[in-house]
Amino acid sequence: MQKQLIQWYQQNKRDFPWRKDQDPYHIWISEIMLQQTTTETVIPYYERFLENFSTIEALASASLEEVYKMWEGLGYYRRAKHLHESAQIIVEKYQGKFPYEYNDILSLKGIGEYTAGAISSIAYGKQVPAVDGNVLRIISRYYLLKENIAETKVQKKIYQIVQELILNQDASAFNQGMMDLGATICKPVHPLCSRCPIQKECLAFKNKQTDVLPINIKKIKKQEISYITGIITYQDKYLLIQNPPGGLLENFYGFVQYDVESPYSFVSSFQEKYHQDLIIQAHIKDIKHVFSHRTWFMHVYHFVLEHEIEGMYTLEEIEALPLSTAHLKVLKAYLKFM
């Protein structure tokens, strides 16, 4: 199975910019970006990020705001903060050289077992598993595992299986082969079994269970929040606030929004905090923005201030600030409306 997979990968591997060398810094950046984001979306961000931060030292010495600006639009912004913090750790602790040992890699912020395994095997050729959703799915089907892969104990079992599979193998080619197989052939829905290099011994294929497996039942509590979101202007300037550290979208800029029932309540809440009066101009649009564990329903209104206050920016100045994706939608809706 390993030899068939590796041979298939070497003949069919997808062409990505982070596969052009084995630089652990490049692999690290790509793996963090690929968390929760598709490869097609990541490619231009990856290239732009490395143009601006060509080395670990360059990333470490940049301001967090500069890093956020390069990340703008990718979502899951804590990944960018962890990259920045880890780059500073690497400069201080490892003299700017990406660590070689698996446990040292794992100790960096934002890096879990999968990412540490991917970097260790691809950059350094270490025989370490890199078990992500693709691998969980492939192994579940190949061995006809009928347990829930969302459970930690099942994930540990699959990790052990992969650990045995890569012994004395080309771990880099095996792990990347698994990634490509899961992305292109052993898909979550309607896998392309006729094109699969390991189909012959796949127990799910033999037992006609490929559309049933894997069992992947996650318990998710999703929160829905309704906001009045205010585009607050004075002449050609817009009021923005910076989100505090530690919360959702930390350090990113956005428009003022309150969990209130109407724009009139918004005016009262704003007056209470800023001691400024607002004039309600228009309802712009209702926007839905989905995060992993919560959904925002933003009812966007335009308000006008009687004079300029602190925290107001022109459109040109806003372009230089890291604005959250949700509030970029708000700004675009307003500009289209106007």
Secondary structure, 3 states (H helix, E strand, C coil): CHHHHHHHHHHHCCCCHHHCCCCHHHHHHHHHHHCCCCHHHHHHHHHHHHHHCCCHHHHHHCCHHHHHHHHCCCCCCHHHHHHHHHHHHHHHHHCCCCCCCHHHHHCCCCCCHHHHHHHHHHHHCCCCCCCCHHHHHHHHHHCCCCCECCCHHHHHHHHHHHHHHCCCCCHHHHHHHHHHHHHHCCCCCCCCHHHCCCHHHCHHHHCCCCCCCCECCCCCCCEEEEEEEEEEEECCEEECEECCCCCCCCCCEECEEECCCCHHHHHHHHHHHHCCCEEEEEEEEEEEEECCCEEEEEEEEEEEECCCCCCEECHHHHHCCCECHHHHHHHHHHHHHC
